[in-house]
Amino acid sequence: MEMMAALKQQPPQQHRNISLEVKRICCSN
């Protein structure tokens, strides 16, 4: 849940990069 909140606070450009990392983490879990 905290990860999602952090993404909303991040700028649009970084949001894409972070979103990709989050997807990898989700896949790993």
Buried (B, 14 or more C-beta within 10 A) or exposed (E): EEEEEEBEEEEEEEBEEBEEEBEEEEEEE
